[in-house]
Amino acid sequence: MFAQRILSEPRFTAIRKFALALCFFGLFIVSQENISLSGNTGLGMCFVLVAVVLFSLSSVMVKNVGIELHPLSTTVGSLMISWPLFLTFWLVADGNFSYQTWEFRSIATTLYLAVFGSLIGFWAYFYMLKRLNASTVSLVVMITPVLATAIGIWANDEYFSFVLLLGGALVVTGLGLFQFGDKLTKSSRELSEITK
């Protein structure tokens, strides 16, 4: 919605709206078993909603600036701002630093997330943001829970079920429809006109 208002990107067609609904339904299926409602659920959902809105707006604003920045400089700049904020939040919330409980696996996982999840992940995100529509790039995050679940099943022998497979298939199908659905319907229309 921000990209349509600020960047004048075209409005979603009916196929793209259907594709998004399919993705959201698939995400719900993938994560339904992990959903737990408690007294602070509403507050947590509000914080997540605010974070999503701010992240979406910042992506559109980065695209709107029009300055040719290298994706790595944008990534490092983002991390330089977010790292002190995370540190401050940690100090205020807990500030506990119990290194005695650390294990090699948790240290390796944290380093992996720092390099691939933050540095390389955000570099790739800003690289794509320079070259594609903001609305298209923002859909990349839809595949994250599906990939995380698949990697968890493969690497940690986590729970696998047909429901997870179905949800992942819906997300991938929805993303494919979002990207190629309009082209396919246009091609099929042209083909039907030629055959008449």
N, C-alpha and C positions, 0 to 999 in steps of 0.2 A: 504494500500500500504506500509506503514511503517512497519507493522507487517510482511509482506511478505519479505521485504528487510532485516530488522534487525533481526527478530526472526525466519526467515526461515519458516514461516507458509505457508501451501499449498495455491496455487493460487485458485481464485474463479472458481468454475465450472459454466457451462452455466446456471444451475438452480439458483445458488446463484446470478449471475449477473442479471437474470430476477427478482429475489426476491427483490434485491436492487432497481431496476428500479420501481417495483411496490410500494415499500415503499416511494420512492421519489415522485412518482406521487400522492400517497395518502396524503403525507405531503403538496404537492402543493395545492391539493383540500381543505384540512383542513384550510390552511392559506391564500388562494387566496383572500378572502373577506377583509382581513386585510392588504393586500399589497398596499402600497401607494408610488408612485414615486415622489420625489422632487429633488431639486437642490443638496442635499447632499447624495442622495441615493447611488451613486457610491462609495463615500468615506466610507459611513457606511458599505456597502457590503465588501469593501476591509478590513476594520477592523475586521468584523465578520469572513472573510475567514482566516485572519492571526491568529485570536483567535482559530479557529477550527484546523488549522494546528498545532499550538503550543500545544493545548490540546491533539491532537492525538499523536504527537511526544512524549510528556511527559508521556502519558500512556504506550506507547511502551517502552520507556526508563526505566520506573519503573519496568516493567515486565522483561526487559533485564538485570537489575542489578543483579538479582538472590539472593539478600540478603533476608533472612527470616524476614521481618518486619511485625509487627502486623498492621492490617489495620487501627486501631485507631491512631497509632503513625504516619502513613503516612498522615492520614486525618488532625490531629492536626498540623503536620509540614507544610502541604499545606496551612492551614488556617493562621498559624503564618506568613507565607510569604505574602499571598494575602491580609490579613486584612490591614497592613500598606500601601500597594500599593493602595487599594481602598480608604483609608483615604486621602492619598496624592492626588489622582485624584480628590476626592470630594473637597478638599481645593483649588486646582488649578482651577477646573471647575466652582464651585459655592461657596462652603463654607457656604451656608445659613443654619441656624439651627432654623427654625421657629416652635418651639414646641407648639405655641398657636393653630395651626391648626390641631394638632394631635387628632385623635379619637380612642376610644377603639378598634374598628375593625381594624384600620390600625396598631396599636401597636401589637394586637394579631396576625395579619397576618405576621408582621415582625418577631416576636418571633417564629412563626410556621416555617417560611422559614429558620431562623437561625438554629433551632433544626433539623427539618426534611429535609429541602432542602440542608443544608450544612453539618452539623455534621453527621447525620444518613445516608443521601444520599451518601456522599462521603465515609463513612465507608463501606457501602454496595458495592459501586463501587470498592473500592480497595480490598475488600474481594473477590468479583467475579473475579477481575483481577488476583489474585493469583491462582485461580483454573480453569479458562477458557482461551481460546484463546483471545488475545487482540482484534481481529477483531469481535469476537462474542460479547464481553462486550461492545464494542463501539456502537453497534446497540441499546443498551438500551435507548440511548438518542432519538431514533426515536419515541419511544412511549410517550415521555414526552409531546409534544404538544397535542396529542390525549387525554391523561389523563387530562391535564390541561383544555382542552376544555370541557371534560365530567364533571369534578368537577365544572367548572364555570357554566355550565348549571344546575347542581344539586344544588349547594350552592347559586348561585347568580341570578338564573333565567335568565341566559344569553340566547342569541339567539340560537335556535336549528333549524336545517334544515336537510333534507334528504341528502344534499350534504356533510354536516359534518359527518353524519353517514356513507356514502359511503367512504369518505376519510379515516376515522378511520378504517373501515373494510379492506380497501386496505393495510393500514400499518400493521395491525395485521396479515393479510393473508401473506403479504410479509415476515414479521419476522418469521412466522411459516414455510414458504417455505425455508427460509434461513437456519433455524435450522434443519428441518426434511426432506427437499425435496430430498437430495441425498440419504438418507436412504430409503425413499419411492420408488424412482425409482430403487434402487438396489434390494429392496424386490420384486417389481413387475417384474423386469427382471428375478430374480431367480424363482419366481412363474411361469412365462411363460415358462421357460426352463424345469421346473418340469412337467408341464402339457403337454408338447410336448412329 
